C-alpha cells in the first residue's frame, strides 16, 4: 500500500513539473512563431547599385525597395564584408533615417549613399579597378538579409 502511495505522489510531482515546463516552452514558441510570421511578411530587394568615382571618398549608391507587406527597419549594410553607415539617402516614397537604422515604408525605395573607405584599398589592388566584384548585403532588424553582386565600372 505504501509503494502505491509513493508511486502516485511521484507521478503527481512529475505531471506538475512537466506541465510547468511545457507551459513555458509553449509561451516561448508562440512568440517565436509570431516574430517569424512578421519576418515572412517582410520582403525587400536591392534594385540597383551605382559607383561614383568622382566623389572623394568614392561612393556606392544602393537602391533598396520594400516589396513586402509591412514596414522594415534596415540596420546594417555590408560591402565585401565591411559594415558601412549610410551618409545620406534620397527617398522615393517613405524612407526615414533615425540613428543607426532606416525605416522603409511599403512600396518605397531608399537610395543609400555609402562612402567607400580608402583603407579598403589593398596594395596594388584598389576597389575601383575595372571588373572588381562587390558583394553587398542589406540586413533588417528582423534578421532578413538580401544580397547583391555588382561589378565595378
JOZICOR-V875371 format. One record per pair of residues at least 24 apart in sequence whose C-alpha atoms are under 10 Angstrom apart, sorted by the first residue. I is the first residue (numbers start at 1). J is the second residue. D is the distance in Angstrom with one decimal. If there is no record, write none. Layout:
BEGIN
i:I j:J d:D
i:I j:J d:D
END
This chain:
BEGIN
i:35 j:142 d:7.8
i:36 j:142 d:8.3
i:36 j:143 d:9.6
i:38 j:69 d:9.1
i:38 j:70 d:7.9
i:38 j:142 d:8.1
i:39 j:68 d:9.6
i:39 j:70 d:9.1
i:39 j:72 d:9.3
i:39 j:140 d:9.3
i:39 j:141 d:9.3
i:39 j:142 d:5.9
i:39 j:143 d:7.6
i:39 j:144 d:7.0
i:40 j:68 d:8.6
i:40 j:69 d:9.1
i:40 j:70 d:9.7
i:40 j:142 d:9.5
i:40 j:144 d:8.8
i:41 j:67 d:9.4
i:41 j:68 d:5.7
i:41 j:69 d:5.3
i:41 j:70 d:6.3
i:41 j:71 d:9.3
i:41 j:72 d:9.7
i:42 j:66 d:8.0
i:42 j:67 d:7.8
i:42 j:68 d:4.8
i:42 j:69 d:6.2
i:42 j:70 d:5.8
i:42 j:71 d:7.3
i:42 j:72 d:6.7
i:42 j:73 d:9.8
i:42 j:106 d:9.3
i:42 j:140 d:9.0
i:42 j:142 d:8.4
i:42 j:143 d:10.0
i:42 j:144 d:7.8
i:43 j:67 d:5.5
i:43 j:68 d:4.2
i:43 j:69 d:7.5
i:43 j:70 d:8.3
i:43 j:71 d:9.2
i:43 j:72 d:8.3
i:43 j:106 d:9.4
i:43 j:140 d:9.7
i:43 j:144 d:8.1
i:43 j:145 d:9.1
i:43 j:146 d:8.9
i:44 j:68 d:6.3
i:44 j:69 d:9.9
i:44 j:71 d:9.9
i:44 j:72 d:8.4
i:44 j:74 d:9.9
i:44 j:104 d:9.5
i:44 j:106 d:9.3
i:44 j:107 d:9.2
i:44 j:108 d:9.8
i:44 j:109 d:9.6
i:44 j:138 d:9.2
i:44 j:139 d:9.7
i:44 j:140 d:9.2
i:44 j:144 d:8.9
i:44 j:145 d:8.5
i:44 j:146 d:7.2
i:45 j:109 d:9.5
i:45 j:138 d:8.8
i:45 j:145 d:9.1
i:45 j:146 d:6.3
i:45 j:147 d:8.2
i:45 j:148 d:8.7
i:46 j:109 d:9.4
i:46 j:110 d:9.7
i:46 j:111 d:9.9
i:46 j:136 d:8.9
i:46 j:137 d:8.8
i:46 j:138 d:8.0
i:46 j:146 d:7.1
i:46 j:147 d:7.3
i:46 j:148 d:6.5
i:46 j:149 d:9.8
i:47 j:109 d:8.9
i:47 j:111 d:9.9
i:47 j:148 d:8.7
i:48 j:111 d:9.4
i:48 j:148 d:8.6
i:48 j:149 d:9.9
i:48 j:150 d:8.7
i:49 j:111 d:9.3
i:49 j:112 d:9.5
i:49 j:134 d:9.8
i:49 j:136 d:9.0
i:49 j:148 d:8.5
i:49 j:149 d:8.9
i:49 j:150 d:6.9
i:49 j:151 d:9.3
i:49 j:152 d:9.8
i:50 j:113 d:9.6
i:50 j:150 d:8.7
i:50 j:151 d:9.6
i:50 j:152 d:8.7
i:50 j:153 d:8.9
i:51 j:113 d:9.8
i:51 j:114 d:9.7
i:51 j:116 d:9.8
i:51 j:128 d:8.6
i:51 j:150 d:9.5
i:51 j:151 d:9.4
i:51 j:152 d:7.1
i:51 j:153 d:7.2
i:52 j:113 d:9.7
i:52 j:114 d:9.9
i:52 j:115 d:9.6
i:52 j:116 d:9.9
i:52 j:128 d:9.6
i:52 j:153 d:9.3
i:53 j:116 d:9.9
i:53 j:128 d:7.6
i:53 j:153 d:9.1
i:55 j:115 d:9.1
i:56 j:115 d:8.5
i:56 j:116 d:9.2
i:56 j:117 d:9.7
i:56 j:118 d:9.6
i:57 j:114 d:9.5
i:57 j:115 d:6.1
i:57 j:116 d:6.4
i:57 j:117 d:6.8
i:57 j:118 d:7.1
i:58 j:114 d:8.5
i:58 j:115 d:6.0
i:58 j:116 d:5.4
i:58 j:117 d:7.5
i:58 j:118 d:8.2
i:58 j:127 d:9.5
i:58 j:128 d:8.5
i:59 j:87 d:9.8
i:59 j:112 d:9.8
i:59 j:113 d:6.5
i:59 j:114 d:5.4
i:59 j:115 d:4.6
i:59 j:116 d:5.5
i:59 j:117 d:8.8
i:60 j:86 d:9.6
i:60 j:111 d:10.0
i:60 j:112 d:8.0
i:60 j:113 d:5.9
i:60 j:114 d:5.1
i:60 j:115 d:6.5
i:60 j:116 d:6.8
i:61 j:86 d:9.3
i:61 j:88 d:9.8
i:61 j:89 d:8.9
i:61 j:110 d:10.0
i:61 j:111 d:6.4
i:61 j:112 d:5.5
i:61 j:113 d:4.7
i:61 j:114 d:6.3
i:61 j:115 d:9.0
i:62 j:86 d:9.5
i:62 j:89 d:9.4
i:62 j:110 d:8.1
i:62 j:111 d:5.6
i:62 j:112 d:5.1
i:62 j:113 d:6.7
i:62 j:114 d:7.8
i:62 j:136 d:8.7
i:62 j:138 d:9.5
i:62 j:148 d:9.7
i:63 j:89 d:9.4
i:63 j:90 d:9.3
i:63 j:91 d:9.7
i:63 j:92 d:9.9
i:63 j:109 d:6.6
i:63 j:110 d:5.7
i:63 j:111 d:4.5
i:63 j:112 d:6.3
i:63 j:113 d:9.0
i:64 j:104 d:8.9
i:64 j:108 d:8.3
i:64 j:109 d:5.5
i:64 j:110 d:5.4
i:64 j:111 d:6.5
i:64 j:112 d:7.8
i:64 j:138 d:8.5
i:64 j:146 d:9.6
i:65 j:92 d:9.2
i:65 j:93 d:9.7
i:65 j:104 d:8.1
i:65 j:105 d:9.0
i:65 j:106 d:8.4
i:65 j:107 d:6.6
i:65 j:108 d:5.7
i:65 j:109 d:4.3
i:65 j:110 d:6.5
i:65 j:111 d:8.9
i:66 j:95 d:10.0
i:66 j:104 d:6.6
i:66 j:105 d:6.7
i:66 j:106 d:5.4
i:66 j:107 d:5.2
i:66 j:108 d:5.7
i:66 j:109 d:6.6
i:66 j:110 d:8.7
i:67 j:105 d:9.3
i:67 j:106 d:6.5
i:67 j:107 d:5.5
i:67 j:108 d:7.9
i:67 j:109 d:9.2
i:68 j:105 d:9.2
i:68 j:106 d:6.4
i:68 j:107 d:7.5
i:69 j:105 d:9.3
i:69 j:106 d:6.4
i:69 j:107 d:8.6
i:70 j:104 d:9.2
i:70 j:105 d:7.3
i:70 j:106 d:5.9
i:70 j:107 d:9.3
i:71 j:95 d:9.7
i:71 j:103 d:6.9
i:71 j:104 d:5.7
i:71 j:105 d:4.7
i:71 j:106 d:5.4
i:71 j:107 d:9.0
i:71 j:108 d:9.3
i:72 j:101 d:9.7
i:72 j:102 d:8.1
i:72 j:103 d:5.7
i:72 j:104 d:5.3
i:72 j:105 d:6.7
i:72 j:106 d:7.9
i:72 j:139 d:10.0
i:72 j:140 d:6.7
i:72 j:141 d:7.6
i:72 j:142 d:8.3
i:72 j:144 d:9.8
i:73 j:97 d:9.6
i:73 j:98 d:9.9
i:73 j:100 d:9.7
i:73 j:101 d:6.1
i:73 j:102 d:5.4
i:73 j:103 d:4.5
i:73 j:104 d:6.3
i:73 j:105 d:9.0
i:73 j:139 d:8.6
i:73 j:140 d:5.5
i:73 j:141 d:5.6
i:73 j:142 d:8.0
i:74 j:100 d:8.6
i:74 j:101 d:5.4
i:74 j:102 d:5.1
i:74 j:103 d:6.4
i:74 j:104 d:7.5
i:74 j:138 d:7.1
i:74 j:139 d:5.9
i:74 j:140 d:4.3
i:74 j:141 d:6.2
i:74 j:142 d:9.0
i:74 j:143 d:9.7
i:74 j:144 d:9.4
i:74 j:145 d:9.4
i:75 j:99 d:9.5
i:75 j:100 d:6.3
i:75 j:101 d:4.5
i:75 j:102 d:6.6
i:75 j:103 d:9.0
i:75 j:138 d:8.0
i:75 j:139 d:6.0
i:75 j:140 d:5.4
i:75 j:141 d:5.8
i:75 j:142 d:9.4
i:75 j:143 d:9.5
i:76 j:100 d:8.1
i:76 j:101 d:7.5
i:76 j:102 d:9.1
i:76 j:137 d:8.1
i:76 j:138 d:5.9
i:76 j:139 d:5.2
i:76 j:140 d:7.0
i:76 j:141 d:8.5
i:76 j:145 d:9.4
i:77 j:112 d:9.3
i:77 j:114 d:9.0
i:77 j:136 d:7.2
i:77 j:137 d:5.7
i:77 j:138 d:4.6
i:77 j:139 d:6.4
i:77 j:140 d:9.2
i:77 j:145 d:9.6
i:77 j:146 d:9.8
i:77 j:147 d:9.8
i:78 j:114 d:10.0
i:78 j:134 d:9.9
i:78 j:135 d:8.0
i:78 j:136 d:5.6
i:78 j:137 d:5.1
i:78 j:138 d:6.5
i:78 j:139 d:8.4
i:78 j:147 d:9.3
i:79 j:114 d:9.3
i:79 j:116 d:8.7
i:79 j:134 d:6.5
i:79 j:135 d:5.7
i:79 j:136 d:4.6
i:79 j:137 d:6.6
i:79 j:138 d:9.0
i:79 j:147 d:9.8
i:79 j:148 d:9.6
i:79 j:149 d:9.6
i:80 j:120 d:9.4
i:80 j:133 d:8.6
i:80 j:134 d:5.9
i:80 j:135 d:5.0
i:80 j:136 d:6.4
i:80 j:137 d:8.4
i:80 j:149 d:9.6
i:81 j:134 d:9.6
i:81 j:135 d:7.8
i:81 j:136 d:8.0
i:81 j:137 d:8.3
i:82 j:116 d:9.5
i:82 j:117 d:9.6
i:82 j:120 d:8.6
i:82 j:135 d:9.9
i:82 j:136 d:9.3
i:82 j:137 d:9.8
i:83 j:136 d:9.8
i:83 j:137 d:9.3
i:83 j:138 d:9.8
i:84 j:113 d:9.7
i:84 j:114 d:6.5
i:84 j:115 d:7.4
i:84 j:116 d:7.8
i:84 j:117 d:8.9
i:85 j:112 d:9.0
i:85 j:113 d:8.7
i:85 j:114 d:6.5
i:85 j:115 d:8.0
i:85 j:116 d:9.9
i:86 j:111 d:9.4
i:86 j:112 d:5.7
i:86 j:113 d:5.4
i:86 j:114 d:4.9
i:86 j:115 d:7.5
i:87 j:112 d:7.6
i:87 j:113 d:5.8
i:87 j:114 d:6.0
i:87 j:115 d:7.2
i:88 j:112 d:6.3
i:88 j:113 d:5.4
i:88 j:114 d:7.7
i:88 j:115 d:9.8
i:89 j:113 d:5.8
i:89 j:114 d:9.1
i:101 j:140 d:8.8
i:101 j:141 d:8.4
i:102 j:140 d:9.2
i:102 j:141 d:9.8
i:103 j:140 d:9.6
i:103 j:141 d:10.0
i:127 j:152 d:7.7
i:128 j:152 d:5.9
i:128 j:153 d:7.2
i:129 j:153 d:7.6
END
